[in-house]
Amino acid sequence: METYTFLRALADSWVLLAMTLFFLGVILWAYRPGSRRMHDEISQIPLRDDTESLGNGGAK
């Protein structure tokens, strides 16, 4: 079997299946129960006061 033909058949079947399963896994992980609070916290990062992250009580 020629190398190109083998790689093409592999990509058309198993790699496509693996990529689809990975995509579905990422979607299920993002929408899993209990992740809402984490996503809400992450969405507020751009709106936080910069002095909060300094860890010295807000003094610059």
HUGILIN-V232744 format. One record per residue. N is the residue number from 1. RES is the residue in three letters. SS is DSSP state (H for helix, E for strand, - for the rest). PHI is phi in whole degrees, 0 to 359 (NA if undefined). OMEGA is omega in radians with two decimals (NA if undefined). Layout:
N|RES|SS|PHI|OMEGA + N|RES|SS|PHI|OMEGA
This chain:
1|MET|-|NA|3.14 + 2|GLU|-|290|-3.08 + 3|THR|H|300|-3.13 + 4|TYR|H|298|-3.14 + 5|THR|H|297|3.12 + 6|PHE|H|297|-3.13 + 7|LEU|H|295|3.11 + 8|ARG|H|294|3.12 + 9|ALA|H|294|3.11 + 10|LEU|H|297|-3.14 + 11|ALA|H|294|-3.13 + 12|ASP|H|288|-3.07 + 13|SER|H|242|-2.97 + 14|TRP|H|287|-3.14 + 15|VAL|H|291|3.08 + 16|LEU|H|298|3.10 + 17|LEU|H|297|3.14 + 18|ALA|H|296|3.13 + 19|MET|H|294|3.11 + 20|THR|H|294|3.12 + 21|LEU|H|295|3.09 + 22|PHE|H|297|3.13 + 23|PHE|H|300|3.13 + 24|LEU|H|296|3.09 + 25|GLY|H|296|3.12 + 26|VAL|H|295|3.12 + 27|ILE|H|297|3.12 + 28|LEU|H|296|3.12 + 29|TRP|H|294|-3.12 + 30|ALA|H|292|-3.10 + 31|TYR|-|257|-3.13 + 32|ARG|-|291|3.10 + 33|PRO|-|297|3.10 + 34|GLY|-|92|-3.12 + 35|SER|-|267|-3.10 + 36|ARG|H|298|-3.12 + 37|ARG|H|298|3.12 + 38|MET|H|298|-3.14 + 39|HIS|H|293|3.08 + 40|ASP|H|295|3.11 + 41|GLU|H|297|-3.14 + 42|ILE|H|295|-3.11 + 43|SER|H|291|-3.13 + 44|GLN|-|269|-3.10 + 45|ILE|H|304|-3.13 + 46|PRO|H|294|-3.08 + 47|LEU|H|265|-3.12 + 48|ARG|-|289|3.06 + 49|ASP|-|287|-3.10 + 50|ASP|H|297|-3.10 + 51|THR|H|288|3.11 + 52|GLU|H|299|-3.02 + 53|SER|H|280|-3.13 + 54|LEU|H|284|3.08 + 55|GLY|-|76|3.13 + 56|ASN|-|239|3.04 + 57|GLY|-|75|3.09 + 58|GLY|-|95|3.13 + 59|ALA|-|282|-3.13 + 60|LYS|-|260|NA
